[in-house]
Amino acid sequence: MSTPRLVIAAPSSGSGKTTVATGLMAALVARGLQVSPHKVGPDYIDPGYHCLATGRPGRNLDPVLVGEERIAPLFQASSAGCDVAVIEGVMGLYDGRGATSVGSTAHVARLLDAPVVLVVDASSQSRSVAALVHGFTTFDDRVQLAGVVLNRVASDRHEQLLREALEGQARVLGVLRRDARATTPSRHLGLVPVAERAPEAVATVERLGVLVRQGCDLDGLLEIASSAGPLDAQLWVPEAREQGPRPVVAIAGGPAFTFSYAETSELLHAAGAEVVVVDPLRDDALPAGTSGLVLGGGFPEVYAEQLSANAGLRHDIARLAATGAPISAECAGLLYLCESLDGLPMCGVLPAAGRMTERLTLGYRDVVPAGSSWAGDSATTGHEFHRTVVEPRAGDTPAWLLNGAPEGWVQGGVHASYVHTHWAGQPGIAERFVAAVRQHDSVQKAGASA
C-alpha cells in the first residue's frame, strides 16, 4: 500500500506554499498522525521547517537531480509507515527547468499520482480568482487539481466574494486571514534556516499549525490525500556494503552548514562508513579517527568571523587534506576550504579567496568531470545557489567542466565546487567515497608502520 498523499502547490512563488504545507504538517501531527514531509526541488531550507513540524527528516523530490525514475522509490522509502504525506511544491505549479515542466511541482505530482491543492494569494483579487483557478485546472489534464486554499484573505466580505466566484469551479479547502505572525524571516537566499532560529522557529511552526487548523478543512484535505491510488514502485534502499571496520566520515553541520540531503549520510552509512557530525562553529577538532570529510552547503558568509576564530578546527581540516584524505566540498564547503572569505582566514586548503557579491547565481547545472577523483567519470546535473564568488574559479585540475569552462578543484583527495549534487541520483558515488577513505587509511597505516 502507498501512503495517502497530497501536493501543496501555488500559481507562483510567494503565494504561501510554505505557510500552508508546514502548518498542515503541524496540524496533522497535532491530531496524532505520522506525517511524511517532502519538498519538490533542490531547496534545503524549507525541509528544516518540515522536520520541526513532523519530527522526521524533510526529504527533497527533484527529478532533475535524481532522475524521474527515482522519485516514486524515494517517496515510498521515506513515507513508509506514515499515515499521510504532505509534499510542498516549488515556484508556480507548472514552472520547471527553463521553459519546460521538467522538475516542476506538476511533474512530481504526476510521477506520484498525487492530488494537488492550490494555494492562492487572494489579497488583491475577488472574482478574478475564478479565472486563475480555471486556467490552472485546465492547463494540463494529467494534473489532479483537487481544491484550493485561499491565503491572505482580508475580511469576511472578501471571503464571501471569493467563495461565490469559485462556486462550481473549485472546492475551497481553507481560508487563511492575513497574519503577520505567520511568517518566517528571510535574507539574501530565502528563508533563514531553522538551525539559526531555534527555539523561535519552533514557535513559528506552532503558530502555522494553529493557523491551518483553524482555517482549513483538515478532514477534507485528508480525504483528498486518501484518494491517491497505489504507486507501482519499489522502495529506494541503499545497498549495504559491510567491509570490516567502519572508517569515520565527518559531515559538517550546525548553523553554518545546513544544506544537506538526508540521503547523503544514509548512503555513506550503507557504504560502510561511521558517519559523525562536526559543527565548525563549536567543535575545535575533527571527531577522533576522522578519515573522510563532507562539507556541504550553508551560510559561511554569515558566520565568517566565528569560522575564522575556530583556528583549531581549521588547522585540523588543513592537516587532514594534506594527507590526501577524501574531502567533498560543495558551495559553503568550497568557501570554507579557501584561504580566506571576505578577508578572514579560512582553512587554507585551496589557493583561492571567497567574497560576498550582490549577484545571485541560481540554477541547475549540467557538468562533466574534468579531473580524475573519487567522484567518478560520469556527467551529472547539479544545482548552484549563492551570492559569493571564488577567485580563481577553478584550480589547475578542475572538478568539472561547466559549459566547457573549468569549475572547482580536484586537489589531492579534495573535490570542491560550487555545484550541489544529490548523491541518490549518482549511483556508486558514496561507495567510491568510502572506498577511497579505506584506501587512504591503508596507506596511512602502512606509512606509520614502515
N, C-alpha and C positions, 0 to 999 in steps of 0.2 A: 504494500500500500504506500502511496505517496502522501506526503504531508499536505494538508489543506494550505492554500497559499493565495496571496493577492499582491498585486503590484501597486505602489503608490506613485503616480505619475503627475505631470503638470504640463500646461501649454508652453511654459518657459521656465528658465531659472528664476529664482526669487519669488516664486508663487507660494511657497510654504511647504514643499515636499518634506523637508527635514522635520519641521514642526509637527506635521500630521503623522509621518512614519514613526518618529521617535515617540511621540505622545501615544500613538496607538499601541506600540510595543509595550510601553509602561502601563497603559490602561489594561491591556490583556493580561500582563503579568500580575497586576493587582487583583485580577479575577481568579488567580491561581493557575493560569495556563503556562505551559512551557512554550516560549516563543523563540523561533529561529530567525535571527536578524541578517539581512542581506542588503548590499548596495550595488547598483549597476555602475560599472565603470571603474576607473583607477583611483577613485577618491580614497584617501587614507583617514580623513578626519571624521566624516560622518559615522563610520563604523565604531569609532570610540564612544560616541553618544549612544549608539545602538547597544553596545556592550554594557554600558551603565544601565540602560533601560531593562535589559533582559538577563544580565549575568552570564551571557555567553559571548564568545568572540564574534565580532562583526565580520562577515565574510563578503568579499567582493565577487561579483559575477561579471566578467569582462571578456566577451568573445573575441575581441581584437587581440588581447594579450595571451589568452589561453586556448583559443580556438573554439568555435561554436560546439564542436563535438564533446567538449569537456564541461559545458555549462550545466547540463542536467545531472551528470555524475557528481560534480562538485556540490550542487544543491542537494542531491539525495543524501550524500555523505554527511553534510553539516546539519541537515534538518531531521535526520532520522531520530525517531523517538519523541519529537516535539508535537505539540497539539496544533500549531499553526505557524506559518512562515510569513513574515512581512518583508517585502522587497522594495526598498526605496529606489526610485529611478534616478536618472541623470539628465540634466538640462531639460529641454522640451521632449515630449513623448516620442517624437519621430526624429529627433536630432541625433545623427550618428557621425561616423568619421567622414569629414569633408561634407560633400553634398549627398552622401548615401545614408541608408538607415543602419549600416553595419555598426554594431556596438551600441545602438540606441536602446532606450527603455523598451520600445516596441519590439525590437529584435529579441531581447531577452524574454519578454513576456510570451512571444511566440514559441521560443525554444522550451519554455517551461509550461506551455499551455495554461498560462495563469491569467485570471481575470484582472482587469485594470480599473482602478479608481482614480479619477482625475481631480486633482486639487486646483481649484480656480481662484485666482486673486480677483475678488469681485469688488474691490474698493472703489473702482472708477467706472462701474457699468451697472446697468439694470437689465433691460430686455436684450441687449446685445449678447448677454451670456448664452442665450439660446443658440444664436448663430455660431458662436465659438464652439460650444459643445457639439452642435450638429456637425461642424466640419471635422472635429477630432473623431467623432463616432464613425463617420462615413469614409474617412480618408483611406483606411486600409481595413477591409472586411475580415482580415485574418486576426485582427486585434479585438479582444472581447472587452469593450468598454462597458463596465457594469454599473457605473454610477459616478456621482460627483460629490466632493466636499467643497463647500463654499467658504472661502477664507477671507478674513478682514472685512466682514460684513459690519456696516456702520450702526444699524438700528433695526428694530422690529419691522418698521415700514420698509426698509431696504430689503430685509429678508423676504417679506411678503411679495415684493415686486419680482425678486429673483425666482422664488418658487413658482409664481404664476407664469413667468416666462418659460420655465423648464418643464411645466406640466405636460405630460405626454411625450417629452423629449428625452428626459434622463431621470433616473432615480436619485433623489437628494439624500445622501447618506450622512450628512453632517453640515452644520453651520457654525463657524467659529467667528466670534467677535474680535475686533481689533484689541490686542492686548500687548502692550509694550513689554510686559514682564516675561512674555513667552518668546523671547528672542535670545540668541546666543551671540556673544561679541565676535567681531571679525577683525582681520587685519589684511596684510598685503596678499596672502594666498588663500583667503577664505576664512572659515570659522577658526576660532582659537581651539587647539586640541584639548581634549578632556584632561590629559596629564598635566596641563598647565593651569587648570582651573579648579581642581578638586580642593575643597568639597563644594564649591559654588556650582560646579557642573551637575552635581547630584541634585541640588535644589532645583536647577533649571529643568532637568529631566522629570522630576516630580511634578513641577508646575505644568509641563507639557502633558503629562499623563492625566492630570485633573482637567485640563482644558479639553482634551479629546474625549475623556469620559463624560463630561458634561455636555459637550456639543455634538457628539457623533452617535450614530446608531450602531453600537457595538454588536448587537445581535445580528443586524443586517449585514455588517461587514464580515462577521464570522460565517454567515450563511453564504455569502459570495465566495469566501475563501474555500468553503467546503464544496462548492460547485466545480472546482478544478478536478479534472479527471486524473487517472493514474498516469505516471510517467514511465515510459519504456526505456529505462536507463539503469545501468549498474551503479553501485556506489563507487566513488573515487576513493581508493585506499592506497596510500604509498606502499610500495613493496618493501618489506623489511629485509635488511641486509646485515645479519649478525656476523661479524668477523672478529671475534675476540674482544679484548678490552676496548671500551669506548673512548676515543680521543675527545678532549674538551674543546668545544667550539663556543666561543662567546658571541653573543648578539647584543649590539648596543641598544639600550632602551632609555627610559626616563624622559623628562620633558623635552630635551633637545633632539631626541631621536624617536619620534612617534610614528614614522611612516614605515610600516612593515606589514606584509601579508602573513596571516596566521599559518598558511601552508608552508612557509619557509622553514620555520622551526620543526614542523611536523615531518617535512621531507628530510631534514638533516637528522632528526632522531631515527627515522626509519632507515636511513643510510648507515646508521651505526654510531652516530656522534652522541656525546653527552652535551646537551645544549644548556648553557647558562646565560643569564642576562647580566650585562655590565652597564652601569649608569655613569657616563662620562662627567656628569655634574657632581657626583657624590663619591664614586669609588676611586681611590688613589692608586689602584693597581689592577691589572687584569686578574681574573679568577685563577687560582692555583692550577697549574698544568695546562693553561690555555695553549692550544696548538694551531688554532684557526680563528679567524675573526670576521664577523659580518657587520658592516657599518651601513645601515640603511639610510632612509631619508628623514627629514625633520626640519628643524629651525635652528641650525647652529648660529646663524647671524644674530638671533635674538639673545643667545647665551654666550656670545663670543668671549666676553670678559671672564665668565666663570669657567668656560672650557680652557681658556688660556691659563687661568690661575691654577688649574689642576695639573701642575707640571709632572707630578708623579706618574699619572696615567699616560700623559702624552709621551713621556720618555719610555714607558713600558711598551707602548704600541710601536714606537720607533725601533726599539730593540727587537721586538717580535718580527717586524717587517725586515729588519736587517738579516735575520736568519733565513729568509726566504719562505717563511710560513705563508700559507694561503690566506689572503685577505680579500674579501669582496666589499667594495665601497661604491655606493650609489648616491649621487647628489650631495646630501649633507655629509655622507661619509667621505666623498671626494674632497669637499671643502675642509673637513677635519684633518685629512692627511696632508694638506698643503703646508707650505712653510708659514703662511700667515692668512688671516681672514680679517679684512678691514684693518690691517696694520697690526693685529695682535698675533703673537706666536701661536701656531698650532703644532701638529705632530712633526712636521718637517720631513715626512717620508717622501713627498713628491716635490720636485723643484718648480713650484708654481705658487701663485698668490691669488686668493679669492677676495671678492669685494661685492657689496650690495650695489644694485643699479635700480633705476626706475622702470626698466623694461621687463615685462612679463614674458617668459618663454614657456609655452604651453602647447602640448600636442603629442600625438602618437609619433613614434619614430621607427622606421624600418632600418635596421642596422645589420652590417656584415662584419664578422670578426676580422680584425686586421693583424692581430698578433697571436702567437701560439700561447695558450694558457689553459688552466684547468676548466675555463668556461666553455671550451669546445670550439668546433669549427662550423657551427650551423648558424645561418642567418636567423634573426628573430625580430620581433616587434616589441618595442618598449614604449616608455612614456617620459616626457620631460615636464617639469613643473617647478619653476624657480624664478627669482628676481636677482640672481647673482651671476657673476662671470668669473671664470678662472683663466688666468693668463700665465703661460700659454695654454691654449685649449687642449692640447694633446702633447704626449711625450714622444720620444724617438720611436718607441714602439706603441702605437695607439691600441686602445681596447677595441674600437670599432671604426668602420667607415660609415659615415652618415652622409648620404647624398654624394658619395665619393670623397668627402673630406674627412681627415683624421679626427677622432673624438676619443678623449680619455687616455688612460695609461695602462700598459702592461709592464710592470717593473718588478723583477723577482717573482714573488708569489702574489703580488698585488694586481688586482683587476679593478680599476677605478674609472668611473664615468658619471656623467650627468643622467644617463639613461636608466630609469627604473625598469626592472623586469619582474615578471611574475613567474616564479620557479615552477609552479604547477603547469605552466604552458611550455616548459623546456625539459622534456623527459631526459633524465640522466644527469642533470646539472648538479643536483645535491649529491648524487653518488660520486661524481667526478671530484667535487669539492672535498668530500670526506676521504676519498681515496688519496687525494693529494695531501691531505693532512696526515694520513697514516704514513705515506711515503716520506714526508718531511720529518715525522717523528723518528722513523727508522734511521734516516741519515743522521739526525742529531744524536741519536743514541749510539750509533756506530762511531761517530766522531768523538763522542765523550769517552768511549771505552778504548779508543785507539791509543 
